[in-house]
């Protein structure tokens, strides 16, 4: 498996563990982070042995967001011409959006395990995941407003579907920090664990349960849920009818039914 600068990636029992691995920098998202995450999720999408993904951060914190050194390097590229500056900045922003689009568009379920700081760009990342889980010490903040900018890598587009419009506006306008208890109450995270060790144990237990299901059924379920974010109910019903016209012919259906009838655990091919 490829060695990465900003990440550590492991595959075990059909679960890919993607760990942000810059603990000495509070897992700040440097230039390598943004390019490597696209490469990693391309590998995940193309590798049938991967059925579920867990994203975590090494050390005490999940991530402090975008590395300020990266922002400084972008600023150093700006010149005197407003039009050319705007074109450069737009290109950089779209490139960074593509990094988290790779997470959102992944065909496999992606679970985020969050401890300590989850700030700024880290919120953009977890918003692109399927589910989020937190340790009791987790702190969340849409910090961009305090940097004099609007969040531009996915938070403002994805979080309204997760926590609701009004709450998102409050957090985005104020930049205030919320703890794990409030994050669970507003639906940002599914569950809160006592500490980091319990968090990883709990999230990997959920990932293991998902990995034991039919990968055809899981992929179809994720595809339908994602499709319904911007389609009508009747569009979704038409799509699932067409999708399952093919997928119900999979051997996974027969394997699942036979296992249920015999009260055995089913074993599905990758």
N, C-alpha and C positions, 0 to 999 in steps of 0.2 A: 504494500500500500504506500502511496506517495507520502513523503514527509512534507509537512506544511510549516510555515513560519508563525502564523497566527493561531493555528488550530492543532489539536491532537484528535485523530480520528481512529476509532476502533470498531470492528465488526465482530459481534459474538451473539450466537443464538438468534440470528436473523434481525438483531437490533444494531443499528449504527449509532455509536455514541460520538457526537460532534461536540468537542469541548473547546471553547475559546481559551487559548493557552498563553495569556500574557498577564499572569497574576501580579507581576512586579509593576505593571502599568494599569492595575485595576481593570484588566481586560479591555482597555481602550481600543477602539476600532481604527487601526492604522491602515496604510495603503494596501498592505498585503491582505488584510482581512477582507477587503471588498472584492478583490479578484479571486482569492482562494475559495470563498464561500460559494461562488458560482461553479467553480470546478468541482468542489465537493458534492454539491447537490446534483450536478450532471452525472457524476459517478453513482450517486445514490439512485437516481432515476433509472440508470442503465443496468444496475446490478440487481438481478432477480433475487439474490440471496438476502438483500435488505428488504425487510417488510415494514419496519417501524424505525423512526429516528428520534433520538433524545438529544436536545441541545442543552448544554450546561456551561458554566464558567469555572475555570480553575481558581482555587484560592478562596478568599473570604467573600468575594463579590461576583455577581453574574457579569456585569459590565457597566462601566462609567460612560459609555456612549462613544461618540466620534472623538478620535485622538486630536487634540488641539494642534499638534504639530502638523497633522494632515491639513487642517484648515489653514494654517499659516503658509504651507507650501502652495496651496491653491491661490491664496491671496498674493503670493509673490509672483504669480504668473500674470496678474492683471496689469494692463497698461493704461494708457491715457484715453483710448477710444472706447466710449460707452457701448457702442454696438458690438465691437469685437469682445469686450468683456462679458457682455450679456450672452453672446453665443458660447463662449468658453464655459461660463457658469452653468448654463442650461445643459450643455453636454456632460459636465461633471455630475450634475444632479441626476440626470437620466441614467448615467452609468451606475450611480449608487442605488437608485431605485431598482435597477435590474438585479442587484445582489439580493435584495429581499423578495423581489418577484420570484427568484429561483426557489426560495423557501416556500412561498405561498403556492407556487405552481407544482411543487413536488407531488408526485402521484401517491407517495406513501405518507401516512400520518406522521406529523412532527409534534413532539411534546417538548415544552420548555420547562426546565427545572431551574428555578430562580432563587438565589440567596443574596443577601446584602444589597448592594446598589444595582438598580435597574433604571438607568437614567438616559434621557435623550434618545440617541440612536438605538439604545437597547430596547426601548419601548417599541420603536419601529420594527425591530427584529421579532420580538415576542408576539406582536400583533399579527405577524405573518404566519405564526405557528397555529396548529389546530387546537391545541390545549396548552394551558399554562398552569403550573403548580409552584408553590412558594414555600420557602422556609419561614419561620416566625420572624426572622430578623430582616426580611426583605423590605426594601424601600423603593417606591416607584415615583418618578417625576418626569413630566413632559417639560424638560428644562430649556428647550429652545427659546421660549418666550423671554427668559432671563438673559439670553445671549443676543437679544435684539432681532430675532428672526422667527419666521413661522416654520414649524416642523415640515420637512419636505421629502421624507423618504418612506411615507406610508402610514404614520400614526393617524393623521387627520382623515385619511381615506378609509382605514380599516377599523379603527376603534369604535366609530359610531355603531357598527353592527355587533360589537362585543359588549360595550357598556352603556350604550344609549347616547343620544345626541347631547342632551342637557348636561350630563355628567362630564362628557368629554370636553364640552365648551368650558366648563368651570376649571377643569384641570389644565387645559391648554392655555386659557387666558391668564391664570394665576401662577402656573408653574409649581403649585404647592406639592409637597411630598405626601404620599399616603403609605400607610403600613400594610402588612400582609392581611390583617383582619379586615380593614376597609376594602382592600383589593378583592378579597373573597366576597364581601357583602355586595359590591357593585358588579360582580361577575367577571372581573378581569382575570382572576385565577379560580380554578375549580376547587382547590383544596389547599390547606395550610398544614405543614408538618413542623414538628417541634424544633428540629435543627437540620443542618445540611446533610448529615448522614441519613437521617430518617427520610428527608426529601428524596435523595437519590434512590434509596431502597423502595420507597413508595412509587416513584415515577417508573422505575425499571420493572416493578411488579405489574403496573398497568400496561407498559409496553410489551411485556412478555405475554400478557393475556391477549393483546391485539395480535401479536405475532403468531399466536396459535390458531387464529381464524383463517378462513379462506382468503388468500391474497387477492383473488379475483373479486370476491364479495367486498372486501375492504376498499379496493381501488374504485369499484363502482359506487360505493356509498360516498366516498370522498368526492368523486366527480359530480354526483348529484347535488350534494350539499353546496359545493362551490358554485355550481351552475345556478342554483336558486338565489344566490346573492343579488343577481341583477336580471332575473327573468320572472315571468308570471307563473302562477301555479299550473295553469293549463299547458304552458310551454314545458314545464318540468315533467308533468305527467306524460306528455308526448315523448320527451327525450328518454325517460326511464323505460317506456314501453319499447322503444327502438333499441336501446342499449341491452335490455334483458332478453330481447328476442335472440340475441347472440349469446349473451353470457349465461343464460339458463341452460345452455347446452354443454357447459363446462362439466368435467368429471367431478369438480368440487361439490356440486349439488348432490350427486349420488353418494360421494364419500361422507358428506355431512349427514345425510338421511340415514345411511347405513350405521354410522357411529351412534346416532341418536337412538335408533331402534335397538342396538345391541348394548347401549349404555357404555360405550367405549369412547376414548378421546380420539377425535379424528386427526389424521396426519395428511396434510396437504402438500402438494408439490410446490416448489418456488414459482 
